Amino acid sequence: MTTLNGRRVLVTGAAGRIGSVTVGHLADLGAVVTALTIVEEPSLKADRVIIGDTRSEDDVAGALEGADLVVHLAALAHRDAGTPYDVYSGNVVSTFNVLAQAGALGIKRAVIASSINAYGVAMNPHQPLPAYFPLDATMPSDVGDWYSLSKQNDENTARMAWRHWGIDVVAFRFPHVNSADVLRRQADGHRDNPGGAVREGWGNLDTRDAAYAIELGLTAPLSGAHTFLVAANTTNAPYETDALLDAFAPDVPRLRRFAGREVPIDLTAARAVLGFQARHELDLPTLPLEI
């Protein structure tokens, strides 16, 4: 028995990489899941599946019928997933539509997918480095692309929805999220090209841990609009973090040193407020970094 047992949760983007795992995870916890997806996915473990578009007021209204909680994951999840117009407008309209309707209905809690890209540096075409390490939710932004801008404005929408309708919203700034097999292949790439992910702090998260974070976001005793960084405790690069930063960001201030392959992302808030700790870590050797 869990606090989600018997509660109806709407999951948008339910057929996506995080969405499909989240649907199964919540169903296993006893939640009654409504899945809203723009593509058919017969394997979804949902009580109710609606094929629809989160930009549509009618589709979202139908999907919200009977919902107690909302998980909004639908998005074009990369700068190059469509035209600049489609990526930006689709993401911000979807988030506004879902949170506005959920708030107006009196739904008390929503979780939304933001991104580590909300601070802009990772996808900025000028390739700036972060202002400091570890990355945190309040660091200065440098936005040069429409996807990052959409995620930044999704977080603004969350704050507005809370202030206007009183719906508590948890936004997760996810790093690269994928299955263990894909993350391991990515780690192989970082072994050969370790500098490529410095702007993201070599952050990563198993999809199962993303679903677990979403569970905690739905159930944690909090109020307001909150943004949390979540990631695995260790990087997906087989080198010591301080050695990586010495090599690829030597002039960027470091607020502290990092132990071994500790991820240079501040996870304090997610740990303290939500009790989140990643359960699935890549078991990588620690190699000497030779540049």
Secondary structure, DSSP 4 states (H G I P E B T S, - for coil): --TTTT-EEEEESTTSHHHHHHHHHHHHTT-EEEEEESS--TT---SEEEE--TT-HHHHHHHTTT-SEEEE--S--STTSS-HHHHHHHHHHHHHHHHHHHHHTT--EEEEEEEGGGGSTTT-TT-PPPSSBSB-TTSPP---SHHHHHHHHHHHHHHHHHHHH--EEEEEEE-EEE-HHHHHHHHHHHHH-GGGGGGGTT-EEEHHHHHHHHHHHHHSS--SEEEEE---SB-SSSB-HHHHHHHH-TTS-BSS---TTB-SB--HHIIIII----S-------BPP--
